[in-house]
Amino acid sequence: MDFEPYRGELVAYCYRMLGSFHEAEDLVQETLLRAWKARDRYDPARASVRTWLYRIATNVCLTALEGRGRRPLPSGLGAPSGDPGAPLAPALDVPWLEPFPDARFDVEVRADLRLAWAAAVQVLPARQRAVLVLREVLAFSATEVAEQLGTTVAAVNSALQRARAALADVGDAGAVVEPDDPAVRAVVQRYMRAFEAADVPALVRLLADDAVLEMPPVPLWYRGSRDYGRFMERVFAMRGTGWAMRELTAGGQPALAAYAPQAGGGRRLHTLQVFTVTDGRIVRNVVFADPRVLDAFGLPREILPGEFRSQR
């Protein structure tokens, strides 16, 4: 019995449940190990292999979520800062939400892998979260979900209704815009060129008036193009000019890997920036500096002098 063809979609499922790519990989490994040990007890008359694996994965995720709080972004923890010179102290005790590295798995990239959606579902209790993902994202029937969760169809329908109501209270999880949409790519590429040129006014012109900049694991975040621009002036003053950027996607969103200039002329991987673009303007940039997040995307750590143009 070959379970490997299901690994990618199971990782995406566990990511939606946990908000962590690294934990999702670990939980899928545990799921497949449990499935292998129980393969002799699998009954094809009761469920397909895929449905059976999702039942195991759901139980593994629910166990992992017991007693845990949500994985937030900085904007979910408090008010924005108005001080562009505030200390950039990371909060390493916070289990931050992580982005999903699209290129790692051949899975359908959908709106429900976006950071805003992943952050929104973190407010749901674990079983409601499972019902929402299984029913509305993965299109399992209410009967199948009831079997996976060991409950009734009525309970599944009730949990789904409560989950929908809770997400309505959270607000819009973000507009669905494809990262390869020509208009979106044009905005991100203009941002990339402005960043490489350290042209803060050009960066600011690409922002919505209430654009958000946040930088986990630093709990600090900013709202508004003015403060965003002031902070970028600080970045270039601190780290210098001559950055290099590389385009990619994260959770179906346009993203840029930013390489900071080094004394010897090369450039070193500094951050992953994940963008939300609406109506031709950048409305949010979530900047990840955690080395484990950067490693998950398989990005080269350094770009030698003269090589950075080939990285695009």
C-alpha positions, 0 to 999 in steps of 0.5 A, spaced: 500 500 500 503 506 497 501 512 501 506 517 498 502 520 493 498 523 498 503 526 502 503 533 499 496 534 500 496 531 507 502 536 509 497 542 506 492 539 510 496 539 517 498 546 515 491 549 515 490 545 522 496 547 525 499 554 522 506 551 522 509 548 516 514 544 520 509 541 525 505 539 519 511 535 516 512 532 522 505 530 523 504 527 516 510 523 518 506 520 524 500 519 520 503 515 515 507 511 520 500 510 523 497 508 517 503 503 515 502 499 522 494 499 521 494 497 514 492 490 515 486 493 518 484 498 513 477 496 510 476 498 503 469 497 503 468 503 509 472 508 506 477 510 500 485 510 502 485 517 502 479 518 506 482 513 511 488 517 511 485 524 513 481 520 518 488 518 521 491 525 520 485 529 523 486 525 529 494 526 529 492 534 529 487 534 534 492 531 539 497 535 537 492 541 538 490 539 545 492 545 550 495 549 545 493 557 543 493 560 536 499 561 532 498 569 531 501 574 526 504 580 530 498 584 528 493 579 532 497 581 538 496 588 539 496 595 536 501 598 531 507 602 533 508 609 531 515 609 532 520 607 526 526 606 531 523 601 536 527 596 538 527 589 534 527 584 539 524 578 537 519 574 541 522 567 541 516 564 546 511 566 541 509 560 536 508 564 530 504 563 524 509 560 518 508 561 511 507 555 506 512 553 501 509 552 495 514 549 491 516 544 496 509 540 494 505 539 488 499 541 491 493 545 489 495 552 491 488 555 494 486 561 497 486 557 504 493 557 504 494 564 504 497 567 511 490 571 512 486 565 512 491 561 516 491 566 521 483 567 521 482 559 522 486 560 528 481 563 532 477 556 531 477 551 536 480 545 533 474 540 532 471 546 528 477 548 524 477 541 522 470 541 520 471 547 516 477 545 512 475 538 511 468 540 509 469 547 505 476 546 503 477 539 501 470 538 500 468 531 504 461 530 505 458 531 512 457 523 512 465 522 511 467 528 516 462 525 521 466 518 520 473 521 520 471 525 527 467 519 530 461 524 531 454 525 528 452 529 521 448 533 525 454 535 530 458 536 523 453 541 520 452 545 527 460 545 528 461 548 520 455 553 522 459 556 528 465 556 524 462 560 519 459 565 524 466 565 528 470 567 521 465 572 519 466 576 526 474 576 524 473 579 518 475 579 511 481 574 510 484 577 504 482 578 497 483 572 492 488 574 487 493 569 483 500 571 484 501 570 477 496 575 475 500 580 470 497 586 474 499 583 481 506 581 478 507 588 475 506 591 482 511 586 486 516 587 480 516 594 481 517 594 489 522 589 487 526 594 483 525 600 488 527 595 494 534 594 490 535 601 489 533 603 496 528 608 493 523 609 499 519 614 495 518 609 490 516 603 495 511 608 498 508 610 492 506 602 491 503 602 498 495 602 500 494 608 505 493 603 510 498 598 508 501 593 514 508 591 515 509 586 520 515 582 522 515 575 526 518 573 530 519 581 532 512 583 535 512 590 532 508 592 526 506 598 523 500 601 519 500 606 514 504 608 508 508 613 512 510 609 518 512 603 513 516 608 509 520 611 515 521 604 517 524 602 510 529 608 511 531 605 517 532 598 514 537 601 509 540 606 514 542 600 518 543 594 513 546 599 507 544 599 499 545 594 494 540 589 496 538 583 491 531 580 491 528 573 488 521 572 486 517 566 489 510 564 492 508 562 499 501 560 500 499 562 493 501 569 495 507 573 491 513 573 495 520 576 495 526 573 498 531 579 500 538 578 500 542 583 504 549 586 502 555 584 505 562 587 506 565 582 501 560 584 495 556 578 496 549 578 498 546 574 504 539 571 505 535 576 510 528 575 509 522 572 506 517 578 504 510 575 503 505 580 499 497 581 499 496 586 493 489 589 492 487 594 487 494 595 484 496 596 491 500 593 496 496 592 503 500 587 507 507 585 507 509 580 512 516 579 513 519 573 516 526 572 518 526 566 522 532 561 519 527 555 520 522 559 515 527 561 510 530 553 510 523 551 509 523 554 502 530 551 500 533 558 498 540 559 497 543 562 503 548 567 499 549 570 492 556 571 490 558 578 486 555 578 479 550 572 480 544 576 483 541 577 476 540 570 475 536 568 481 530 571 478 
